[in-house]
Every structure is written in structure tokens, then in C-alpha cells.
Amino acid sequence: MNPLRCGLIGANIGRSRLAAALAIMAEAHGRRLDFTPIDTAGDAAFDFPAAVDALRREGWDGVAVTHPWKTHAAAFAGAAMAPDAAELGAANLVLFRPLAGHNTDHSGFLAAWGAVMACAPGRVAMAGAGGVARAVAPALRRLGAEVIVWDRDANRAKALAAAFGLRAVDAGDAEAEASRADGLVNCTPRGMAPDAGSAFDADWIGPQAWAFDAVYTPTDTPFLQACTRRGLACLTGFDLFRFMAMDSFAALAGQRPDPGTTLPALDTLRPG
């Protein structure tokens, strides 16, 4: 059987577990994985469409995409976005034969929520309106949440809100919105190693019921540590990662992993 030839485009991806996760699933399905990371950090001249076109010509099966290129990936796929992701405006996986854009962050979040959380999301205060927010916010809306969002780029927050029926507020209102929320969501890179910061000040945390952090390296981010100390139920970025990785493999390989055996295998990749 031909090797599964793919990779990952993103900035500061040295700690990504995606290659290892895909390798676990490829081995279980008798496939050889040929995976190439493309780290764009510091490359101000990186041309996403040109790079992806080159990968298609080289015969890759597809490429996974992470920060800050997910909206670029959706634009590249254009009308070839999968029906369940067409309205998201972000893709984290582009297949080449045939061309198709997928958002397995979106499907992965829904699956992770169903597997881990035992509450309705309620009123949600969300920091960040970038590519991962375009997967998580619509998933929360699908679960019945009211979502309030802010971003350092106020126009980006307003655009996200307009697209998905959210409410955008200024970053200066974040503390007040967090205090009234049932859930707190970090869709920014804050807390991703080596950054030890948080999008939510520790003294904002306490009255809420739950929290989610899209960052998974480390899994126990400073934000989630503070939430755990205050008794919030936590959904981690690694919870999302496991289900995202399974959906990504299924799309790339055309073979659906068995969650019963795959999830425990992927747990071995959990960052510290």
C-alpha cells in the first residue's frame, strides 16, 4: 500500500504531537507515514498558496494546517470546503486528491465535549477570534451556548460575531463578561509553551462552572491550573487534539480509527 504522504504547516510547531498521532493510526492500519513539518515561524515571506500548490504537485495526499494559516487554508480550498465546514471560514486540513478543505477542530471539539463534559455550555466568555475560534465558537453555538467574544483585533472579533451569531465586546469588558459566564474559553495562543501567560487573569476565575483551553502544549496550562484550583470542570486542548487527530486520519487515509483502541494509544502522547 502506498505511504500516507502529508505534513503540517504552521508557526512554532516543534512541539506538535500530530505526526506521532498519525503514525500510531497509520501503523494500526498497515500504512507507512511520510510526514514533513513546515514551520513558518520567522518566515515573513511565506506564501501559503504557492507552498500548498507545490505540495500538490509533489504528490502529497494532503497537509494539516495550524496557527496562523487556518483562514488561508479555507480560502485556498474555496468551493471545495467540505459541506460541514463550508461556513466556518477556517480549515485545519487540506486534501489534494481531490481538493477538499476540512475542519477537524470543529468536529473534534464536538466529539471531545460529548466524551468529557457533563453540562450544557450556557453563557460562554471566549478570548480570541482567530482560526481555532472559527471552529470552537460555531460548535458551542451548535451545543446551545450564548457566546461573547473579544480579541486584541476588535474588527476580527466583530467579524466572527457577525458570522456566527455571537456578541463581540471590547477587550476592556472581558473581566465583566467572564464574571457573568458559565464557561471560559481560551482560543488564543496564550499559555502555549514557552509562554506562561493566560488570556484570563486568575482573579476573574471562580464563579463559572467549566473552562476550555485550545492550547495543548502543555496540557495543564496556567489558565487551566487556575480553573482547576477554583473547582471548574476542565476540557483540555489535548482532549480536542485526540478527536481532531482521529478525524484528520480518517479524512487523509479513508480509514476510520476505532476509538476504543485509538484513544488509549493517543493518550501516550499527552504533553506534560
PAVO-41803 format. One record per residue: residue number from 0; x, y negated, z negated of N, C-alpha, C, O in turn. Coordinates in pm, whole numbers, plus 50000, padded with zeros to 5 digits. Layout:
residues N
SITE:num:n.xx:n.yy:n.zz:ca.xx:ca.yy:ca.zz:c.xx:c.yy:c.zz:o.xx:o.yy:o.zz
SITE:NUM:X:Y:Z:X:Y:Z:X:Y:Z:X:Y:Z
...
END
This chain:
residues 272
SITE:num:n.xx:n.yy:n.zz:ca.xx:ca.yy:ca.zz:c.xx:c.yy:c.zz:o.xx:o.yy:o.zz
SITE:0:50085:50119:50000:50000:50000:50000:50089:49875:50000:50192:49872:49933
SITE:1:50049:49773:50076:50128:49651:50084:50139:49583:49948:50045:49591:49868
SITE:2:50252:49516:49921:50263:49443:49794:50164:49327:49790:50124:49274:49893
SITE:3:50127:49289:49670:50043:49172:49649:50136:49052:49640:50211:49038:49543
SITE:4:50132:48966:49741:50227:48856:49750:50158:48726:49715:50068:48681:49787
SITE:5:50200:48665:49607:50134:48544:49558:50232:48467:49470:50349:48503:49459
SITE:6:50182:48361:49408:50265:48281:49321:50182:48179:49246:50060:48188:49242
SITE:7:50250:48082:49188:50184:47978:49109:50249:47844:49139:50371:47831:49134
SITE:8:50167:47745:49171:50213:47608:49191:50168:47524:49072:50050:47526:49036
SITE:9:50260:47451:49011:50224:47363:48901:50348:47299:48841:50461:47332:48877
SITE:10:50326:47207:48751:50435:47139:48683:50462:47203:48547:50369:47232:48471
SITE:11:50590:47225:48516:50631:47280:48386:50565:47415:48360:50499:47434:48258
SITE:12:50583:47508:48452:50515:47637:48444:50606:47749:48392:50571:47867:48402
SITE:13:50721:47713:48338:50815:47814:48294:50761:47907:48187:50808:48020:48174
SITE:14:50663:47862:48109:50607:47945:48002:50479:48018:48044:50418:48086:47962
SITE:15:50439:48004:48169:50316:48069:48214:50326:48221:48202:50430:48280:48231
SITE:16:50217:48283:48158:50209:48429:48149:50140:48491:48270:50117:48612:48272
SITE:17:50106:48410:48372:50024:48463:48481:50096:48573:48558:50035:48675:48589
SITE:18:50223:48555:48588:50295:48659:48662:50294:48791:48586:50272:48897:48645
SITE:19:50318:48785:48455:50319:48907:48374:50181:48971:48369:50169:49093:48374
SITE:20:50076:48888:48360:49939:48941:48356:49905:49010:48488:49850:49120:48488
SITE:21:49937:48946:48599:49909:49007:48729:49990:49135:48749:49942:49230:48810
SITE:22:50112:49138:48697:50195:49258:48708:50133:49375:48633:50135:49489:48682
SITE:23:50079:49348:48515:50013:49454:48437:49897:49513:48517:49882:49635:48523
SITE:24:49816:49427:48577:49699:49475:48650:49739:49539:48783:49677:49637:48825
SITE:25:49841:49486:48848:49888:49546:48973:49938:49688:48949:49906:49779:49025
SITE:26:50018:49706:48843:50069:49840:48813:49956:49937:48785:49959:50052:48828
SITE:27:49854:49890:48711:49740:49977:48679:49663:50020:48804:49594:50122:48803
SITE:28:49673:49940:48911:49601:49971:49035:49695:50020:49145:49657:50023:49262
SITE:29:49815:50058:49107:49907:50114:49204:49959:50016:49306:49992:50054:49418
SITE:30:49967:49887:49268:50015:49784:49360:50148:49729:49310:50174:49727:49190
SITE:31:50231:49686:49402:50353:49615:49367:50329:49466:49380:50271:49421:49478
SITE:32:50373:49390:49280:50352:49246:49279:50478:49175:49326:50588:49201:49277
SITE:33:50461:49084:49421:50569:48996:49467:50524:48853:49434:50445:48793:49507
SITE:34:50575:48800:49322:50524:48674:49266:50635:48570:49264:50746:48598:49217
SITE:35:50606:48450:49315:50704:48341:49318:50647:48217:49251:50546:48164:49299
SITE:36:50707:48168:49143:50663:48041:49083:50720:47922:49160:50834:47926:49207
SITE:37:50640:47818:49174:50682:47695:49240:50656:47581:49142:50545:47529:49134
SITE:38:50761:47543:49069:50748:47440:48966:50772:47303:49030:50880:47276:49083
SITE:39:50671:47218:49024:50679:47087:49089:50720:46975:48995:50722:46859:49035
SITE:40:50752:47007:48871:50791:46904:48775:50913:46828:48826:51014:46889:48863
SITE:41:50903:46697:48828:51014:46615:48872:51027:46598:49022:51116:46528:49070
SITE:42:50937:46663:49097:50942:46653:49243:50833:46556:49289:50723:46597:49325
SITE:43:50866:46428:49288:50768:46326:49323:50726:46334:49468:50621:46281:49506
SITE:44:50807:46400:49550:50777:46408:49694:50703:46537:49731:50682:46563:49849
SITE:45:50664:46618:49633:50600:46746:49664:50473:46722:49745:50387:46643:49706
SITE:46:50461:46791:49857:50348:46778:49949:50265:46905:49937:50299:47008:49996
SITE:47:50155:46898:49862:50077:47018:49835:50023:47083:49962:50046:47203:49981
SITE:48:49954:47011:50051:49900:47078:50171:50009:47141:50257:49992:47252:50309
SITE:49:50121:47071:50273:50229:47125:50356:50288:47252:50292:50317:47349:50362
SITE:50:50304:47249:50160:50360:47365:50091:50268:47486:50103:50315:47597:50128
SITE:51:50139:47465:50085:50045:47577:50091:50033:47629:50234:50023:47750:50255
SITE:52:50035:47541:50331:50035:47585:50472:50156:47674:50501:50144:47774:50572
SITE:53:50271:47638:50446:50392:47718:50466:50377:47857:50405:50421:47955:50464
SITE:54:50315:47865:50286:50293:47995:50222:50200:48082:50305:50220:48203:50315
SITE:55:50098:48022:50364:50007:48097:50452:50083:48155:50570:50064:48271:50606
SITE:56:50169:48074:50630:50245:48121:50746:50343:48231:50709:50376:48316:50791
SITE:57:50390:48229:50584:50484:48331:50538:50416:48464:50505:50483:48563:50477
SITE:58:50283:48466:50508:50210:48590:50486:50169:48618:50344:50136:48732:50310
SITE:59:50170:48516:50258:50123:48536:50122:49974:48572:50123:49900:48536:50215
SITE:60:49931:48643:50018:49788:48672:50001:49714:48551:49945:49596:48531:49975
SITE:61:49781:48472:49864:49720:48355:49805:49814:48293:49704:49924:48342:49681
SITE:62:49768:48183:49642:49850:48116:49542:49761:48062:49431:49657:48003:49458
SITE:63:49803:48084:49308:49736:48024:49193:49786:47881:49176:49897:47848:49217
SITE:64:49704:47798:49115:49733:47655:49105:49701:47607:48964:49597:47642:48909
SITE:65:49790:47528:48907:49763:47469:48777:49796:47320:48780:49825:47264:48885
SITE:66:49792:47257:48663:49813:47113:48648:49941:47070:48720:50044:47134:48702
SITE:67:49938:46963:48800:49828:46869:48824:49763:46884:48962:49719:46785:49020
SITE:68:49756:47006:49015:49722:47026:49156:49585:47087:49181:49554:47120:49296
SITE:69:49501:47104:49078:49375:47176:49098:49277:47102:49187:49206:47164:49266
SITE:70:49271:46970:49176:49181:46896:49265:49237:46897:49408:49160:46900:49504
SITE:71:49368:46896:49422:49430:46907:49554:49397:47042:49617:49374:47051:49738
SITE:72:49395:47147:49536:49365:47280:49588:49222:47288:49641:49196:47350:49744
SITE:73:49129:47225:49569:48990:47223:49617:48979:47146:49747:48906:47186:49837
SITE:74:49051:47036:49757:49049:46958:49881:49110:47038:49995:49062:47030:50109
SITE:75:49214:47115:49967:49276:47198:50071:49177:47304:50120:49166:47328:50240
SITE:76:49106:47368:50028:49011:47472:50067:48891:47413:50140:48837:47475:50232
SITE:77:48848:47293:50099:48738:47226:50167:48611:47310:50170:48564:47357:50067
SITE:78:48556:47329:50289:48431:47405:50304:48448:47553:50273:48350:47626:50266
SITE:79:48572:47596:50255:48597:47737:50224:48597:47764:50073:48631:47875:50031
SITE:80:48558:47666:49992:48542:47693:49848:48434:47799:49828:48331:47797:49896
SITE:81:48457:47890:49734:48357:47993:49703:48229:47927:49655:48234:47823:49590
SITE:82:48113:47985:49687:47985:47922:49652:47972:47888:49504:47915:47784:49470
SITE:83:48024:47973:49415:48009:47947:49271:48103:47839:49221:48096:47801:49104
SITE:84:48193:47788:49309:48288:47685:49268:48283:47563:49357:48359:47468:49337
SITE:85:48194:47563:49455:48195:47458:49557:48173:47319:49500:48225:47222:49553
SITE:86:48095:47308:49393:48062:47178:49337:48157:47132:49227:48139:47024:49171
SITE:87:48258:47211:49196:48345:47180:49082:48451:47075:49114:48494:47002:49025
SITE:88:48493:47067:49239:48596:46971:49276:48735:47008:49229:48824:46924:49229
SITE:89:48754:47133:49189:48885:47181:49145:48892:47330:49173:48793:47402:49161
SITE:90:49010:47376:49209:49035:47518:49232:49165:47556:49165:49260:47478:49166
SITE:91:49170:47675:49108:49295:47723:49050:49347:47846:49123:49443:47910:49079
SITE:92:49284:47878:49236:49328:47991:49317:49285:47966:49461:49169:47937:49487
SITE:93:49380:47978:49553:49350:47967:49695:49393:48096:49763:49510:48134:49758
SITE:94:49297:48164:49825:49326:48284:49902:49349:48246:50048:49296:48145:50096
SITE:95:49427:48328:50117:49466:48292:50253:49404:48379:50362:49398:48337:50477
SITE:96:49358:48501:50329:49308:48590:50434:49173:48648:50393:49169:48756:50333
SITE:97:49061:48579:50424:49052:48447:50487:49071:48336:50383:49078:48363:50263
SITE:98:49079:48212:50431:49094:48099:50341:48973:48089:50249:48859:48092:50295
SITE:99:48998:48077:50118:48890:48061:50020:48947:47998:49894:49057:48032:49851
SITE:100:48872:47905:49836:48910:47844:49709:48824:47899:49597:48703:47912:49613
SITE:101:48885:47932:49485:48814:47987:49370:48847:47905:49245:48951:47840:49238
SITE:102:48757:47911:49146:48786:47852:49017:48762:47957:48910:48652:47967:48855
SITE:103:48866:48033:48881:48854:48139:48781:48871:48084:48639:48851:48157:48542
SITE:104:48908:47954:48626:48898:47889:48495:48752:47880:48454:48717:47902:48338
SITE:105:48666:47846:48550:48523:47830:48523:48461:47965:48483:48398:47976:48377
SITE:106:48480:48064:48566:48424:48196:48534:48489:48254:48410:48423:48321:48330
SITE:107:48619:48230:48393:48690:48281:48276:48642:48219:48147:48633:48288:48045
SITE:108:48611:48088:48149:48560:48024:48028:48425:48083:47990:48401:48112:47872
SITE:109:48337:48101:48086:48205:48158:48056:48219:48298:47997:48150:48332:47901
SITE:110:48308:48379:48054:48327:48514:48003:48389:48512:47864:48349:48589:47777
SITE:111:48487:48423:47842:48551:48414:47710:48451:48368:47604:48450:48422:47493
SITE:112:48369:48269:47638:48268:48223:47542:48175:48338:47503:48147:48358:47385
SITE:113:48128:48412:47601:48038:48524:47572:48102:48631:47487:48034:48697:47409
SITE:114:48234:48650:47503:48302:48755:47429:48341:48715:47288:48350:48801:47199
SITE:115:48366:48585:47265:48426:48541:47139:48331:48461:47051:48330:48479:46929
SITE:116:48251:48373:47109:48174:48279:47030:48034:48331:47001:47974:48401:47083
SITE:117:47983:48297:46883:47852:48346:46840:47756:48231:46816:47659:48248:46741
SITE:118:47779:48113:46877:47693:47998:46855:47662:47932:46987:47730:47955:47087
SITE:119:47558:47848:46987:47531:47763:47103:47626:47643:47096:47658:47598:46986
SITE:120:47671:47590:47210:47772:47484:47205:47719:47352:47149:47796:47277:47087
SITE:121:47591:47321:47168:47535:47198:47113:47594:47073:47177:47609:47065:47299
SITE:122:47626:46975:47092:47683:46848:47137:47835:46860:47136:47894:46897:47034
SITE:123:47899:46828:47248:48042:46853:47265:48115:46723:47293:48074:46645:47379
SITE:124:48223:46699:47221:48313:46587:47246:48438:46642:47314:48509:46724:47257
SITE:125:48464:46596:47438:48570:46654:47520:48673:46550:47558:48640:46446:47615
SITE:126:48799:46578:47527:48911:46492:47566:48970:46544:47696:49008:46660:47705
SITE:127:48977:46457:47796:49038:46495:47923:48936:46518:48031:48834:46584:48009
SITE:128:48964:46464:48151:48870:46475:48262:48940:46519:48390:48896:46484:48500
SITE:129:49049:46595:48376:49124:46640:48492:49073:46771:48548:48955:46803:48537
SITE:130:49165:46848:48609:49126:46969:48679:49062:47074:48591:48962:47133:48630
SITE:131:49119:47099:48472:49059:47203:48387:48924:47157:48333:48836:47240:48311
SITE:132:48906:47027:48313:48777:46976:48267:48669:47001:48372:48553:47020:48337
SITE:133:48707:47002:48499:48611:47028:48605:48567:47174:48608:48470:47208:48676
SITE:134:48636:47259:48536:48592:47398:48518:48514:47414:48389:48410:47479:48386
SITE:135:48565:47353:48281:48508:47375:48148:48378:47298:48127:48282:47354:48074
SITE:136:48374:47171:48168:48253:47091:48145:48129:47150:48213:48026:47161:48148
SITE:137:48136:47188:48341:48018:47250:48402:47980:47383:48337:47862:47418:48330
SITE:138:48081:47457:48288:48050:47581:48218:47975:47552:48088:47879:47622:48055
SITE:139:48017:47450:48015:47947:47412:47893:47805:47366:47923:47711:47400:47850
SITE:140:47789:47289:48030:47655:47246:48069:47568:47367:48101:47450:47370:48067
SITE:141:47627:47464:48167:47552:47587:48200:47509:47660:48073:47406:47728:48072
SITE:142:47588:47647:47967:47554:47708:47839:47456:47623:47757:47418:47661:47646
SITE:143:47416:47510:47811:47318:47425:47745:47373:47310:47665:47299:47248:47589
SITE:144:47502:47279:47679:47565:47175:47598:47534:47035:47651:47511:47015:47770
SITE:145:47535:46940:47559:47544:46798:47592:47692:46761:47578:47751:46783:47472
SITE:146:47753:46706:47683:47897:46683:47683:47928:46535:47695:47880:46467:47785
SITE:147:48008:46486:47601:48058:46349:47603:48209:46356:47631:48280:46429:47562
SITE:148:48257:46281:47730:48395:46294:47774:48465:46160:47776:48403:46056:47801
SITE:149:48595:46162:47748:48679:46043:47765:48814:46088:47821:48850:46205:47814
SITE:150:48886:45992:47876:49016:46021:47939:49097:45892:47936:49041:45783:47931
SITE:151:49229:45905:47939:49313:45785:47949:49281:45706:48075:49293:45584:48078
SITE:152:49239:45777:48180:49192:45714:48303:49040:45707:48296:48971:45805:48324
SITE:153:48987:45591:48258:48843:45577:48237:48764:45607:48363:48654:45662:48355
SITE:154:48818:45574:48478:48746:45599:48603:48733:45750:48629:48633:45795:48684
SITE:155:48835:45825:48590:48828:45971:48608:48719:46030:48518:48647:46120:48560
SITE:156:48707:45980:48397:48601:46027:48307:48463:45992:48363:48371:46073:48357
SITE:157:48450:45872:48417:48321:45831:48474:48286:45917:48595:48169:45953:48613
SITE:158:48384:45950:48677:48359:46034:48794:48316:46174:48753:48225:46231:48813
SITE:159:48381:46229:48652:48344:46362:48603:48202:46360:48548:48123:46450:48575
SITE:160:48172:46256:48470:48039:46245:48411:47931:46235:48519:47827:46300:48509
SITE:161:47957:46155:48621:47859:46139:48728:47839:46269:48805:47728:46297:48850
SITE:162:47944:46348:48820:47935:46470:48898:47857:46580:48827:47793:46661:48892
SITE:163:47862:46582:48693:47808:46698:48622:47707:46664:48513:47674:46749:48430
SITE:164:47658:46542:48513:47555:46506:48415:47607:46495:48274:47539:46533:48180
SITE:165:47728:46442:48259:47787:46421:48128:47771:46274:48090:47712:46196:48165
SITE:166:47822:46237:47973:47828:46097:47934:47973:46059:47910:48040:46120:47827
SITE:167:48020:45960:47982:48157:45913:47966:48161:45797:47868:48075:45709:47870
SITE:168:48263:45796:47781:48282:45687:47686:48427:45642:47694:48512:45713:47747
SITE:169:48453:45523:47641:48591:45474:47633:48669:45556:47530:48612:45607:47434
SITE:170:48800:45567:47551:48884:45641:47457:48875:45583:47316:48893:45655:47218
SITE:171:48846:45453:47305:48832:45391:47175:48711:45440:47097:48703:45420:46975
SITE:172:48617:45504:47165:48498:45558:47099:48513:45705:47064:48419:45766:47013
SITE:173:48630:45763:47090:48648:45907:47073:48625:45952:46928:48560:46054:46906
SITE:174:48676:45877:46831:48661:45919:46692:48514:45926:46653:48471:46023:46589
SITE:175:48436:45825:46690:48295:45824:46655:48222:45939:46722:48137:46003:46659
SITE:176:48254:45967:46847:48187:46077:46917:48226:46211:46858:48141:46300:46845
SITE:177:48353:46227:46821:48396:46352:46759:48323:46377:46628:48290:46491:46596
SITE:178:48299:46271:46551:48235:46288:46421:48090:46333:46434:48034:46393:46342
SITE:179:48028:46305:46550:47888:46343:46571:47872:46474:46648:47760:46518:46675
SITE:180:47984:46537:46683:47980:46653:46771:47966:46784:46694:48005:46795:46578
SITE:181:47909:46883:46763:47909:47020:46712:48038:47092:46751:48085:47180:46678
SITE:182:48094:47054:46865:48216:47119:46914:48314:47018:46968:48275:46913:47021
SITE:183:48444:47049:46955:48552:46965:47006:48627:47044:47113:48657:47162:47095
SITE:184:48658:46978:47225:48724:47045:47337:48842:46962:47383:48829:46843:47412
SITE:185:48959:47027:47391:49077:46962:47447:49100:47013:47588:49132:47130:47608
SITE:186:49085:46925:47685:49118:46956:47825:49231:46867:47873:49240:46836:47992
SITE:187:49318:46827:47781:49439:46752:47816:49559:46845:47796:49544:46953:47739
SITE:188:49679:46805:47842:49799:46886:47816:49856:46867:47675:49956:46931:47641
SITE:189:49796:46781:47593:49849:46759:47458:49853:46889:47379:49755:46964:47376
SITE:190:49965:46915:47316:49982:47037:47239:50054:47147:47314:50094:47246:47254
SITE:191:50071:47130:47446:50145:47231:47522:50294:47217:47492:50350:47108:47504
SITE:192:50356:47326:47453:50499:47322:47417:50580:47261:47530:50560:47295:47647
SITE:193:50671:47170:47497:50720:47135:47363:50646:47019:47296:50689:46974:47190
SITE:194:50536:46970:47352:50459:46861:47291:50388:46914:47166:50312:47010:47174
SITE:195:50412:46852:47054:50349:46896:46929:50234:46804:46889:50194:46804:46773
SITE:196:50181:46726:46983:50074:46633:46953:49937:46696:46969:49924:46816:46993
SITE:197:49835:46613:46955:49696:46658:46966:49611:46544:47021:49636:46427:46992
SITE:198:49512:46579:47100:49418:46479:47151:49319:46434:47044:49248:46336:47062
SITE:199:49314:46506:46932:49222:46475:46822:49301:46455:46694:49375:46544:46652
SITE:200:49288:46339:46632:49352:46317:46503:49296:46415:46400:49178:46449:46404
SITE:201:49381:46460:46310:49339:46561:46212:49223:46513:46127:49138:46592:46087
SITE:202:49217:46381:46098:49109:46333:46011:48977:46316:46085:48878:46275:46024
SITE:203:48973:46346:46216:48847:46349:46290:48777:46484:46275:48659:46498:46306
SITE:204:48852:46584:46226:48805:46722:46229:48747:46760:46094:48804:46728:45990
SITE:205:48634:46829:46096:48573:46874:45971:48425:46900:45979:48381:47009:45941
SITE:206:48345:46805:46028:48201:46829:46029:48154:46918:46144:48038:46960:46145
SITE:207:48241:46947:46240:48199:47025:46357:48193:47175:46324:48238:47219:46218
SITE:208:48135:47252:46418:48123:47396:46399:48230:47475:46474:48270:47582:46429
SITE:209:48277:47422:46586:48369:47500:46669:48462:47410:46748:48442:47288:46757
SITE:210:48566:47473:46807:48662:47399:46888:48719:47490:46995:48726:47612:46979
SITE:211:48759:47428:47105:48828:47499:47213:48945:47416:47260:48934:47294:47275
SITE:212:49059:47481:47284:49176:47415:47340:49216:47488:47467:49245:47608:47463
SITE:213:49219:47417:47580:49257:47480:47707:49404:47518:47711:49442:47604:47790
SITE:214:49487:47456:47626:49629:47491:47619:49643:47631:47558:49574:47664:47462
SITE:215:49734:47713:47614:49756:47845:47553:49903:47875:47524:49935:47983:47475
SITE:216:49991:47780:47553:50132:47798:47514:50176:47678:47431:50218:47577:47487
SITE:217:50167:47687:47299:50135:47805:47218:49984:47828:47209:49905:47739:47240
SITE:218:49946:47946:47165:49803:47974:47146:49749:47895:47027:49643:47834:47036
SITE:219:49823:47896:46918:49780:47827:46796:49835:47684:46802:49934:47653:46736
SITE:220:49771:47599:46880:49817:47462:46899:49798:47380:46771:49722:47420:46683
SITE:221:49866:47266:46759:49842:47180:46642:49694:47146:46626:49644:47141:46513
SITE:222:49624:47121:46736:49480:47092:46729:49404:47209:46669:49324:47188:46577
SITE:223:49426:47331:46717:49352:47446:46664:49396:47481:46522:49315:47531:46444
SITE:224:49521:47454:46488:49563:47474:46348:49481:47386:46255:49434:47431:46150
SITE:225:49464:47260:46294:49385:47168:46213:49239:47213:46205:49177:47204:46100
SITE:226:49186:47262:46316:49048:47309:46319:49029:47432:46230:48930:47443:46159
SITE:227:49125:47523:46234:49117:47643:46151:49120:47606:46003:49045:47663:45923
SITE:228:49206:47512:45967:49213:47470:45826:49081:47412:45778:49047:47423:45660
SITE:229:49006:47350:45868:48878:47289:45830:48760:47383:45852:48645:47342:45836
SITE:230:48787:47508:45887:48682:47610:45892:48605:47618:46022:48498:47680:46025
SITE:231:48655:47557:46131:48584:47564:46259:48612:47699:46326:48723:47752:46314
SITE:232:48513:47753:46395:48535:47869:46481:48613:47823:46603:48579:47720:46662
SITE:233:48716:47898:46642:48804:47852:46749:48806:47948:46867:48821:48069:46851
SITE:234:48793:47891:46985:48814:47962:47111:48946:47910:47167:48963:47790:47184
SITE:235:49040:48000:47194:49173:47958:47233:49188:47956:47386:49111:48016:47460
SITE:236:49291:47884:47428:49324:47886:47569:49365:48024:47616:49347:48058:47733
SITE:237:49420:48105:47524:49458:48241:47564:49334:48328:47584:49335:48418:47668
SITE:238:49227:48302:47508:49100:48373:47533:49055:48346:47677:49017:48439:47749
SITE:239:49059:48220:47717:49025:48185:47854:49123:48250:47952:49082:48305:48054
SITE:240:49253:48245:47921:49354:48297:48011:49329:48444:48046:49340:48482:48162
SITE:241:49296:48526:47948:49278:48669:47974:49170:48693:48079:49188:48771:48172
SITE:242:49056:48625:48062:48946:48646:48156:48974:48578:48290:48937:48631:48395
SITE:243:49040:48463:48287:49081:48398:48412:49174:48488:48492:49159:48502:48613
SITE:244:49270:48550:48423:49366:48636:48492:49297:48756:48556:49330:48793:48668
SITE:245:49201:48816:48486:49129:48930:48544:49050:48887:48667:49050:48958:48768
SITE:246:48983:48773:48660:48908:48724:48776:49001:48689:48892:48967:48712:49008
SITE:247:49119:48634:48861:49215:48600:48965:49267:48725:49034:49279:48729:49157
SITE:248:49299:48828:48956:49346:48953:49017:49238:49014:49105:49267:49062:49215
SITE:249:49115:49013:49057:49006:49070:49136:48992:48999:49270:48970:49063:49373
SITE:250:49006:48866:49269:48995:48790:49394:49113:48817:49485:49095:48834:49606
SITE:251:49235:48821:49430:49355:48842:49510:49364:48983:49567:49399:49001:49684
SITE:252:49333:49082:49485:49357:49221:49522:49232:49292:49573:49242:49398:49634
SITE:253:49115:49233:49550:48991:49302:49588:48963:49423:49501:48889:49512:49542
SITE:254:49021:49426:49381:49002:49536:49287:48969:49477:49150:49045:49395:49098
SITE:255:48858:49517:49092:48812:49462:48965:48873:49538:48849:48849:49659:48836
SITE:256:48953:49472:48762:49011:49540:48646:48903:49585:48547:48798:49522:48535
SITE:257:48932:49693:48477:48844:49742:48371:48875:49664:48243:48985:49675:48190
SITE:258:48778:49584:48193:48807:49504:48073:48848:49589:47953:48930:49545:47871
SITE:259:48792:49709:47942:48821:49792:47826:48967:49828:47811:49018:49839:47700
SITE:260:49036:49847:47923:49179:49879:47918:49266:49757:47945:49379:49748:47896
SITE:261:49214:49663:48024:49297:49549:48065:49312:49445:47954:49422:49393:47934
SITE:262:49204:49414:47882:49213:49312:47778:49316:49347:47670:49395:49261:47631
SITE:263:49318:49472:47619:49423:49505:47521:49563:49496:47580:49657:49456:47511
SITE:264:49578:49532:47708:49709:49521:47771:49753:49376:47782:49869:49343:47759
SITE:265:49659:49288:47818:49692:49146:47829:49721:49083:47694:49795:48985:47686
SITE:266:49665:49138:47588:49691:49084:47454:49839:49087:47419:49884:49008:47335
SITE:267:49916:49176:47481:50059:49184:47452:50133:49060:47499:50248:49038:47460
SITE:268:50069:48979:47584:50131:48858:47637:50101:48734:47556:50147:48626:47591
SITE:269:50025:48749:47449:49983:48633:47370:50104:48555:47321:50190:48610:47252
SITE:270:50111:48424:47355:50224:48344:47307:50217:48325:47155:50112:48342:47093
SITE:271:50329:48291:47098:50333:48265:46955:50267:48134:46919:50262:48098:46801
END
